[in-house]
Structure formats: structure tokens, C-alpha cells
Amino acid sequence: MGEPISHITIVGGGTAGWIVASYLNHKLQWGIGARPGVRITVVESPRIPTIGVGEATVPTLKATLRLLQIDEDEFVARTDATIKLAIRFDDWQRPLGDGRMHSYLSPFSGGRNVGGSYPASPFVAYGAGTDDRGGDFQAVTGLAWAAAEARRGPRKIDGPPFSGVLQYAYHVDAAGLAAFLKEICLERGVAYVADDVVAIEQDERGMITSLSLAEHGRWPTELVIDCTGFRGLIVNEMLGEPFDSFADYLLNDRAIPIQVERDDRTVLSAQTEARAMNAGWSWRIPLHGRDGTGLVYSSAFANDDEALTELERLLGPTATRLTSPRTIKMRVGRTRRSWVKNCIAVGGASGFMEPLESTTILAIELAARWLLKNFPTTDFESALAGRFNREIDRFYDEVRDFLGLHFALSDRDDTPYWRAVRHDAKRSDTLTENLALWRHRLPIREDVRAGAAFGHVAIQGVLIGKGFYHDAAPAMAGVVPRSIWDRHRADLRAQQHVLSHALPDHFALIEAIRARAVHGISAGHVPGIAAIDEEALLAQTQLLREG
């Protein structure tokens, strides 16, 4: 039996490095039950800046902040954060018959049950009465649509942190998040070295015994965590672990981010906007002080100059650019094994799915949790590594297939790119089988692995939003009578009206949160929530958009 690990070296800072450091610090070094003598060090290159784009998240980040005992008010103020209630997809399907843009919403709060069941079945059976391709599914089945359209927050101005009548996530500044978590980690005992790793030393088993640092020389190691992004400095370059590309499944491989001023900073959306473009899609992420925007595209269908021209045309000549555009080459896929010997890759070094469904930070959070659940001794037990790697593989495979729905089910045929994502992009056997099944019935809970990131309700929302059942007649066993459905819709409209007026303006809520942070407790010293049931807390936000 190996000895307990006492020294953990995280190579690379940024969002991945500091989230992992926060988790390990809380569990092993600072929080309740910490082990005496554990050292955690982040070795971060002083030459590689954190990419400061606007980052959309999912509700698991709320659980992470509570688990790490981080004050929500301070977090919002320090990361320029705003509230995210949903993602809005514009132009991913052909225009409607009257020429209107096709748009559908994917909120974190699911629809209100009707007759004891989720409303997808009666919606498909009876339709909405306006757009029978499903674009208004959320408008007639849930409360989040009305709040998002009215730019409302999820709770009252004086409501307690992490609460609300609607499920929510955040829009954050990625560089600000990394800096905020770094400060907390250093206050709580994590060590920091600004240096570059130039080589590794290994023993006869292949274990990394030390890093060679450019300025500090030899750095002995026990457990190494590679958070060096797409480069995969340790796991891919130095250990030689292959990277399995998903380029045949997901065609987008470039991104151009840019920060812009909002025309009226007090008009603050609570949605991430994803608009389909000629060779990809654009995003708009509203932060408190600015908007993050940009273009994700396939270099096989637009070169960098063509992509930038399309983005500039979308922004328009009057938009105030706060940063210069730059092109980021995305490495889409996953490292074959994220845990190799005594090195564990997290973040971009482990894998990356294009950012359409905001899973980048989620992947880091889950990897940190799985590492703690399978934490090794100095023997680096192969069974623990195997389980960790299987969890990582399943996560990326499932996200790949969920993203594939957005592209494969488009009915656009107006550019070579859209023809390719519909007809040429590869689909996994699992996705192909499920799509054939779902033509005949709606997705059900049993279709999705327990613990999957996206449950059957999220899948239903995408299928209906994209008009998957426009020309199909799936089995509707046990669907509620039409009279109950009509009464449900009328009641829901009244509830939507009340909610959209009762909840505060999103900008006003964020301003109130930021004002409290100025006079509140400092991050990292939040009383009263130390005795958290961690498993129960994390389970609250494991499945995304499940109601």
C-alpha cells in the first residue's frame, strides 16, 4: 500500500489550474478534514496570459462556489459576472414561413408539469398554435422564457445568495475568474511559482520524479496535474499520450473573440446568444461592464480573413471595440488517457468541446470532483486511474453527441458549411441509434446514462426547438386530454405575467449584489456554511436543464 500523497504540483494556472487548486485546497489543505502536511503548488508560466473572454457557465458553478465557501456577492463583483437563465439559438433553422427569424430557447429551468408529466408530450401532440416547428416550446411551457425575455433576475433584490425561483448560472470574465480564485487559493495556503517547465525526469516505471524549471531548476514531484491548455505540455508533449480528435464529428476549429461596449449598459440580457453564421456561429455574452462576443467557425469553409469580415459585418461600424480580434485555434477532442502514470490532465490538456453549450468550466469542475473521488496513494493505483479515465471519456463523448444534435438537425442548406454539418459530419453509433428511436417517441429518462451532463429533458428541448417532430407523429402514450393542456397553458400565461413583473430587472439585481460586496465579508471567510452535505449539494446541479 502506497503512502498518502503529500505534494501536488499543478502545471498551468488559468481557469483550469485555479479551479483544480481550489478543489484540492478545500478538501486536502484548508477545509474540514484537511490532511496535515499536504502541499499544493501551482507552477504558472509568466509568459502566457489568461485569455480574457466572456465565459458562459452552467449551474454546477453555483454548487462549486458554495462548496468552496466563496461568497456569491464577492464572486459576482470580482468577475464582472451577470446571471444566465438560458441560451438563445437564432437562425439555426430556416426562417419561418412569414419571414421571421427562427429562434428557440434552452433554459436551465424546465417547463411546469401538466397532469403530473413534463409538458413535452402534450406540446408535440397538440402544438402551440403559432409556430408548429417548436420554436416557442419554452414560451408556452415554462417560466424562464418570460423572465429571460423581460431581462429579469431569478430572485428578489434582497434574496439570499444562491437562491431563486429559477435555476441559473453565470456569465463571467475568464481572466477575472482565474485571478479571483488565485487570490483565494494563495490566502488559503496554496503555493505559487512563476516559471516555465522545460523538461521532466522519470523513473524506471515512467513516473515523473521531477520537473525542470527554467528559473528554479529541479522541482521534485509526487502528483502532477497538467493544466496547460490545448498544448498539453506534460501529458501530450512530454509523456507522448495521443490526442483523439473529434474533427470528423464537430467541424468548428477556430474562434475569434472580441470585447465590445454595450450600447446601453443598463439594458442587461440574462441569456447567452448563439447566432448561426455562414461557416459557424457567433456568441454574445453580456457581462456587467461590457459584452463578450466573437465567432466560432470551421477553417475548412472560411479562412481567418473571411471569418473576421463576417464578424465585423455582424458587429456593425458603430460598435465600440474594446480589444483587437485574434484567432484561436481550437483542439476539439480528448486526450486518449487523461490520467497517465502520476500525471492527470485537466481542462484543455484533457479535452475540449466547442463552446456552444458552455461545458468548458463544467469539464474542469467534474474532473476535480472525479479526482477527489479516486484520489491515489503514491502507488497511483491503476483501478483508480481507469475509473477516472472512463468518466472523462464518457463525459466528452456525451457532450460531443449533444452538440451534434444542434448541427445535424438543422434544416439549413444555404451554404457549403451547413450542408456539410448536416450530411457529412460523422455521428456516433449511439447518436444515430437514438435519433432513429426518438423519431418514434420522445426521449425518456432511461435513454440517458445516470449522471450524464445533459438529461432527457434537455434533449427534448433541443429536438422540439429544432422542429424534429414537425413532420413526425411520435407515440404519445398517456398524454393528457386537450382540455387539461389548454387550461394548463392559460394558467401558465398568467404565472409568466406575474413572474415577469415580480422579479427585479437583471441590471438592478446585479447592481445591488455588487453594492453588497463592497460592504460585505471578504471572499474566503464565509461563516455558516462549512457543514455542507457535499454529495447532496453537487447532486442538485448534476443534470443540466432538468427542470
C-alpha positions in Angstrom: 0.0 0.0 0.0 1.4 3.3 -1.0 1.9 6.3 1.2 -0.5 9.3 1.2 0.4 11.9 -1.3 1.8 15.0 0.3 2.9 17.2 -2.6 0.7 18.1 -5.6 2.1 20.2 -8.4 -0.3 21.9 -10.8 1.4 23.0 -14.0 -0.5 25.9 -15.6 -2.8 28.4 -14.0 -5.7 30.0 -15.8 -9.3 28.9 -15.1 -8.4 25.1 -15.1 -5.4 25.4 -12.8 -7.0 27.6 -10.2 -10.3 25.7 -10.1 -8.5 22.4 -9.5 -6.3 24.1 -6.9 -9.4 25.4 -5.2 -11.0 22.0 -5.0 -7.8 20.2 -3.8 -7.1 23.0 -1.3 -10.6 22.8 0.1 -10.5 19.1 0.5 -6.9 18.4 1.4 -5.3 21.5 2.8 -7.7 24.1 4.1 -11.3 22.9 4.7 -12.8 20.5 7.2 -10.9 17.2 7.2 -7.8 18.6 5.6 -4.7 16.4 5.8 -1.7 17.8 7.7 1.4 18.3 5.7 -0.2 18.4 2.3 1.5 20.9 -0.1 -0.2 22.2 -3.2 1.9 24.3 -5.7 0.8 26.0 -8.9 3.6 26.4 -11.4 2.4 29.0 -13.9 4.3 30.4 -16.9 4.8 34.2 -16.6 4.8 34.4 -20.4 1.3 33.0 -21.1 -1.5 35.4 -20.2 -5.0 34.1 -19.4 -7.4 34.7 -22.3 -9.9 37.2 -21.0 -13.0 36.4 -22.9 -16.5 36.3 -21.6 -17.3 32.8 -20.4 -20.8 31.3 -20.1 -21.2 28.7 -17.4 -23.8 26.1 -16.3 -25.5 25.8 -12.8 -22.8 23.5 -11.4 -20.7 26.5 -10.8 -23.1 27.6 -8.0 -22.5 24.3 -6.3 -18.8 24.8 -6.7 -18.8 28.2 -5.1 -20.9 27.1 -2.2 -18.7 24.0 -1.7 -15.6 26.2 -1.7 -17.3 28.6 0.8 -17.0 31.5 -1.6 -19.3 34.5 -1.1 -21.6 34.9 -4.2 -21.7 38.6 -3.9 -17.9 38.9 -3.9 -17.7 36.5 -6.8 -20.1 38.5 -8.9 -18.3 41.8 -8.2 -14.8 40.4 -8.8 -15.5 38.6 -12.0 -17.8 41.2 -13.7 -20.4 38.4 -13.6 -24.1 38.5 -14.6 -26.9 36.0 -14.4 -27.6 33.4 -17.1 -31.0 31.9 -17.3 -30.8 30.4 -20.8 -29.2 30.1 -24.2 -31.0 31.5 -27.1 -30.4 30.0 -30.5 -31.0 32.3 -33.5 -31.1 31.3 -37.2 -30.1 27.7 -36.6 -33.1 26.7 -38.7 -34.6 28.2 -41.9 -36.7 31.3 -41.5 -40.3 30.8 -40.6 -43.0 30.9 -43.3 -43.7 34.6 -42.7 -40.0 35.5 -42.9 -39.4 35.8 -39.2 -36.1 34.5 -37.9 -36.3 31.1 -36.3 -35.3 31.2 -32.6 -35.6 28.8 -29.7 -34.6 29.0 -26.1 -32.8 26.4 -23.9 -33.4 27.5 -20.3 -32.0 26.0 -17.1 -35.5 25.8 -15.6 -37.7 23.2 -17.2 -41.3 23.5 -18.1 -44.1 23.3 -15.5 -45.6 19.8 -15.2 -49.0 19.2 -16.6 -51.1 16.3 -15.3 -48.0 15.1 -13.4 -45.8 14.9 -16.5 -43.3 17.1 -18.3 -45.1 19.2 -21.0 -43.1 18.0 -24.0 -45.7 15.2 -24.8 -48.8 17.4 -25.0 -46.9 20.2 -26.8 -45.9 17.7 -29.5 -49.4 16.2 -29.6 -51.3 19.5 -29.7 -48.9 22.1 -30.8 -48.6 25.7 -29.6 -50.9 27.3 -32.0 -48.3 29.6 -33.5 -45.0 28.1 -34.7 -45.6 24.4 -35.2 -41.9 23.8 -35.7 -41.3 24.2 -31.9 -39.5 27.5 -31.7 -41.9 28.6 -29.0 -41.9 25.4 -26.9 -40.4 27.1 -23.9 -42.7 30.1 -24.3 -45.8 28.0 -23.7 -44.4 25.5 -21.2 -42.1 27.3 -18.8 -41.4 30.4 -16.7 -37.8 31.0 -17.7 -38.8 32.2 -21.1 -40.9 35.1 -19.8 -38.2 36.2 -17.3 -35.4 36.0 -19.9 -37.3 37.9 -22.5 -38.2 40.6 -19.9 -34.5 40.7 -18.7 -35.3 39.7 -15.2 -33.2 38.2 -12.5 -34.0 34.9 -10.8 -34.7 36.3 -7.3 -35.7 39.4 -5.4 -33.2 42.2 -4.8 -32.8 41.2 -1.1 -33.0 37.5 -1.7 -30.3 35.2 -0.2 -27.3 34.1 -2.2 -27.6 31.0 -4.5 -31.4 31.2 -4.3 -34.1 32.0 -6.7 -37.4 30.7 -8.2 -35.5 30.0 -11.4 -32.4 27.9 -12.0 -29.4 30.0 -13.1 -25.7 30.1 -14.0 -23.4 33.0 -14.6 -21.6 34.9 -17.3 -18.1 35.7 -16.1 -14.9 37.2 -17.2 -12.5 34.3 -17.6 -9.4 36.2 -16.7 -11.2 37.8 -13.7 -12.3 34.4 -12.5 -8.8 33.0 -12.7 -7.4 36.0 -10.8 -10.1 35.8 -8.1 -9.6 32.1 -7.5 -5.8 32.6 -7.4 -6.1 35.2 -4.7 -8.4 32.9 -2.6 -6.0 29.9 -3.1 -3.0 31.9 -2.0 -4.8 33.2 1.1 -5.7 29.6 2.0 -2.2 28.2 1.7 -1.6 27.2 -2.0 2.0 28.0 -3.0 2.8 29.7 -6.3 5.8 29.6 -8.6 6.0 31.8 -11.7 8.2 29.7 -14.1 8.3 27.6 -17.2 8.5 23.8 -17.3 11.2 22.9 -19.8 11.6 19.1 -19.2 10.6 16.2 -16.9 12.6 13.4 -15.2 11.1 9.9 -15.0 11.9 6.8 -13.1 12.1 3.2 -14.4 8.3 2.9 -14.1 7.7 6.1 -16.2 6.6 8.1 -13.2 7.5 11.8 -13.2 10.0 12.3 -10.4 10.8 16.0 -11.0 10.1 18.9 -13.3 12.9 21.0 -14.7 12.0 24.7 -14.3 13.7 27.4 -16.4 14.5 29.6 -13.4 14.1 27.4 -10.3 15.8 24.3 -11.6 14.8 20.8 -10.4 11.4 20.6 -8.8 10.7 17.1 -7.2 7.2 15.8 -7.7 4.7 13.2 -6.5 1.4 14.0 -8.3 1.5 16.3 -11.4 -1.7 17.9 -12.8 -1.4 19.2 -16.3 -3.5 22.4 -16.8 -1.5 23.8 -19.8 -4.5 24.1 -22.1 -4.5 22.9 -25.8 -0.8 22.4 -25.7 -0.9 19.6 -23.3 2.7 20.3 -22.3 3.1 17.4 -19.9 0.6 14.8 -20.9 0.9 15.1 -24.7 4.3 16.6 -25.5 6.4 15.1 -22.7 4.6 11.9 -21.9 3.5 11.3 -25.5 -0.1 10.4 -24.8 -2.1 10.7 -28.1 -4.9 13.2 -28.6 -8.0 11.8 -30.3 -9.6 14.5 -32.5 -13.3 14.9 -32.9 -12.9 17.0 -36.0 -14.9 14.5 -38.1 -17.9 15.0 -35.7 -17.6 18.7 -34.8 -16.3 20.8 -37.7 -15.6 24.1 -36.0 -11.9 24.5 -35.2 -11.3 28.3 -34.9 -12.6 31.1 -32.7 -12.3 34.9 -32.9 -13.1 36.6 -29.6 -13.5 40.4 -29.2 -14.8 42.6 -26.4 -17.3 45.3 -27.2 -19.2 48.1 -25.4 -22.9 47.6 -24.9 -25.0 50.4 -26.4 -26.8 50.9 -23.1 -25.0 49.2 -20.2 -28.2 49.2 -18.1 -30.0 47.0 -20.6 -28.7 43.7 -19.5 -29.8 40.4 -21.0 -29.9 37.2 -18.9 -29.3 35.0 -21.9 -26.3 33.7 -23.8 -26.9 34.4 -27.5 -25.8 31.9 -30.2 -26.5 33.0 -33.7 -25.8 30.7 -36.7 -23.5 32.3 -39.3 -22.3 31.2 -42.8 -19.5 28.9 -41.6 -20.2 28.6 -37.9 -21.9 30.6 -35.2 -21.4 33.8 -33.2 -21.8 34.3 -29.5 -22.8 37.2 -27.3 -22.2 37.0 -23.6 -23.3 40.1 -21.5 -21.0 40.9 -18.6 -21.6 43.8 -16.2 -19.3 46.2 -17.8 -19.1 45.0 -21.4 -20.2 42.2 -23.8 -18.0 39.4 -24.9 -18.7 38.4 -28.5 -17.0 36.5 -31.3 -17.2 33.8 -33.9 -16.7 30.1 -33.8 -16.1 28.6 -37.3 -14.6 25.9 -39.5 -11.4 26.8 -41.3 -12.4 24.3 -44.0 -15.2 26.7 -45.1 -13.9 30.1 -44.2 -10.3 31.4 -43.8 -9.4 33.7 -41.0 -9.9 36.9 -43.0 -13.3 35.8 -44.3 -14.4 34.9 -40.8 -13.3 38.2 -39.4 -15.1 40.1 -42.2 -18.3 38.3 -41.4 -17.9 39.0 -37.7 -17.2 42.7 -38.3 -20.2 42.9 -40.5 -22.3 41.4 -37.7 -20.9 43.9 -35.2 -21.5 46.9 -37.5 -19.5 50.0 -37.9 -20.8 51.8 -34.8 -19.9 49.1 -32.3 -17.1 50.2 -30.0 -14.4 47.5 -29.9 -12.5 47.3 -26.6 -10.0 44.7 -27.8 -8.4 43.7 -31.1 -9.7 40.5 -32.6 -7.4 37.5 -32.6 -7.7 33.9 -33.9 -7.7 31.0 -31.5 -7.1 27.5 -32.9 -9.3 25.1 -31.0 -8.2 21.5 -30.4 -11.5 19.6 -30.4 -11.5 16.1 -28.9 -9.9 14.5 -25.9 -6.6 13.1 -24.8 -6.8 9.3 -25.1 -6.0 8.9 -21.4 -6.2 12.0 -19.2 -4.6 10.1 -16.3 -1.2 8.7 -17.3 1.3 7.4 -14.7 1.3 10.1 -12.0 0.1 12.9 -14.3 -3.5 13.9 -14.6 -4.6 16.3 -17.4 -7.5 18.7 -16.7 -9.1 21.4 -18.9 -7.8 21.9 -22.4 -5.0 19.4 -21.9 -7.6 16.7 -21.2 -10.1 17.6 -23.8 -12.2 20.4 -25.3 -15.6 20.6 -26.9 -16.5 23.6 -28.9 -18.2 26.2 -26.5 -21.7 26.0 -27.8 -23.2 24.5 -24.6 -20.8 26.2 -22.1 -19.2 23.0 -21.0 -15.6 24.2 -20.6 -15.7 25.1 -16.9 -18.1 22.2 -16.3 -15.5 19.7 -17.6 -12.9 21.2 -15.1 -15.3 21.0 -12.2 -16.2 17.4 -12.9 -12.6 16.4 -13.4 -11.7 17.9 -10.0 -14.6 16.0 -8.3 -13.6 12.7 -10.0 -10.0 13.2 -9.0 -11.0 13.6 -5.3 -13.3 10.6 -5.5 -10.4 8.5 -7.0 -7.5 10.1 -5.2 -4.5 7.8 -5.2 -1.6 7.0 -2.9 2.0 7.1 -4.1 1.3 3.7 -5.8 -1.0 5.5 -8.3 -3.4 2.6 -8.3 -4.4 1.5 -11.9 -8.0 0.8 -10.9 -8.5 4.4 -9.8 -6.8 5.8 -13.0 -9.0 3.5 -15.1 -12.2 4.7 -13.4 -11.2 8.4 -13.7 -10.4 7.9 -17.4 -13.7 6.2 -18.2 -15.6 9.0 -16.5 -13.7 11.6 -18.6 -14.2 9.6 -21.8 -18.0 9.2 -21.2 -18.4 12.9 -20.5 -16.7 14.1 -23.7 -18.4 11.5 -25.8 -21.8 12.5 -24.4 -21.2 16.2 -24.8 -20.0 15.6 -28.4 -23.2 13.8 -29.2 -25.4 16.5 -27.5 -23.6 19.2 -29.5 -24.0 17.1 -32.6 -27.8 17.5 -32.3 -27.6 21.2 -32.8 -25.8 20.8 -36.1 -27.1 17.6 -37.5 -30.8 18.6 -37.1 -30.5 21.9 -38.8 -32.6 22.2 -41.9 -30.4 25.0 -43.3 -29.0 24.2 -46.8 -27.8 27.7 -47.9 -24.0 27.4 -47.5 -21.4 24.6 -48.0 -20.8 24.6 -44.3 -24.4 23.9 -43.3 -24.7 21.2 -46.0 -21.5 19.6 -44.5 -22.6 19.7 -40.9 -25.9 18.1 -41.9 -24.8 15.5 -44.3 -21.0 14.9 -43.9 -20.2 15.3 -40.2 -19.8 11.9 -38.5 -22.3 10.7 -35.9 -21.6 8.2 -33.2 -23.4 4.9 -33.3 -25.1 5.9 -30.1 -26.4 9.2 -31.5 -27.5 7.5 -34.8 -29.4 4.8 -32.8 -31.1 7.4 -30.5 -32.2 9.7 -33.3 -33.8 6.7 -35.1 -35.6 5.8 -31.8 -36.6 9.4 -31.0 -38.4 9.7 -34.3 -41.0 7.4 -32.8 -41.1 8.6 -29.2 -39.8 11.4 -27.1 -36.5 10.9 -25.2 -37.1 9.4 -21.7 -35.0 9.2 -18.6 -33.8 5.7 -19.3 -32.3 6.8 -22.6 -29.6 8.7 -20.8 -26.9 7.3 -18.5 -27.3 8.2 -14.8 -25.1 11.1 -14.0 -24.8 12.4 -17.6 -24.3 16.1 -18.1 -27.4 16.5 -20.2 -30.6 14.6 -19.3 -33.6 13.6 -21.4 -35.4 16.9 -20.7 -32.5 18.9 -22.2 -32.6 16.6 -25.2 -36.3 17.0 -25.6 -35.9 20.8 -25.6 -33.4 20.7 -28.4 -35.3 18.3 -30.5 -38.6 20.2 -30.2 -36.9 23.6 -30.6 -35.3 22.5 -33.8 -38.6 21.2 -35.2 -37.6 17.5 -35.1 -41.3 16.5 -34.6 -42.7 18.9 -37.2 -43.4 16.1 -39.7 -43.4 13.2 -37.3 -46.1 11.6 -35.1 -44.3 10.0 -32.2 -46.1 7.7 -29.8 -48.0 9.6 -27.1 -49.0 7.0 -24.5 -50.8 8.6 -21.6 -50.8 12.2 -23.0 -53.1 14.4 -21.0 -56.5 15.4 -22.6 -56.6 18.5 -24.7 -58.8 20.3 -22.2 -56.3 19.9 -19.5 -53.5 21.1 -21.8 -55.4 24.2 -22.8 -56.2 25.0 -19.2 -52.5 24.5 -18.3 -51.4 26.9 -21.0 -53.8 29.6 -19.7 -52.7 29.2 -16.1 -49.0 29.3 -17.2 -49.5 32.5 -19.2 -50.9 34.1 -16.0 -48.0 32.8 -14.0 -45.5 34.1 -16.6 -47.1 37.6 -16.4 -46.9 37.7 -12.6 -43.3 36.4 -12.5 -42.0 38.8 -15.1 -43.3 41.7 -13.1 -42.5 40.4 -9.6 -38.8 39.6 -10.4 -36.4 42.6 -10.5 -34.7 44.0 -13.5 -31.5 42.0 -14.2 -29.2 45.1 -14.2 -30.8 46.3 -10.9 -30.2 42.9 -9.3 -26.5 42.9 -10.3 -26.0 46.4 -9.1 -27.5 45.5 -5.7 -25.3 42.4 -5.5 -22.2 44.5 -6.3 -23.1 47.1 -3.8 -23.4 44.5 -1.1 -20.0 43.1 -2.0 -18.4 46.5 -1.3 -19.5 46.4 2.3 -19.7 42.6 2.8 -17.4 39.9 4.0 -14.3 39.1 2.1 -14.1 36.1 -0.1 -12.8 33.0 1.6 -14.2 33.8 5.1 -17.9 33.0 4.8 -19.4 31.7 8.1 -22.3 29.4 8.5 -21.9 27.1 5.5 -19.0 24.9 6.5 -21.1 21.8 7.4 -22.3 21.2 3.8 -23.5 17.8 2.7 -21.2 17.8 -0.3 -22.9 14.9 -2.2 -26.3 16.3 -1.8 -25.1 19.8 -2.9 -23.4 18.5 -6.0 -26.3 16.3 -6.9 -28.6 19.4 -7.1 -26.9 20.6 -10.2 -25.5 17.4 -11.8 -28.1 17.2 -14.6 -28.4 20.3 -16.7 -31.8 21.7 -17.7 -33.8 19.0 -15.9 -36.5 21.3 -14.5 
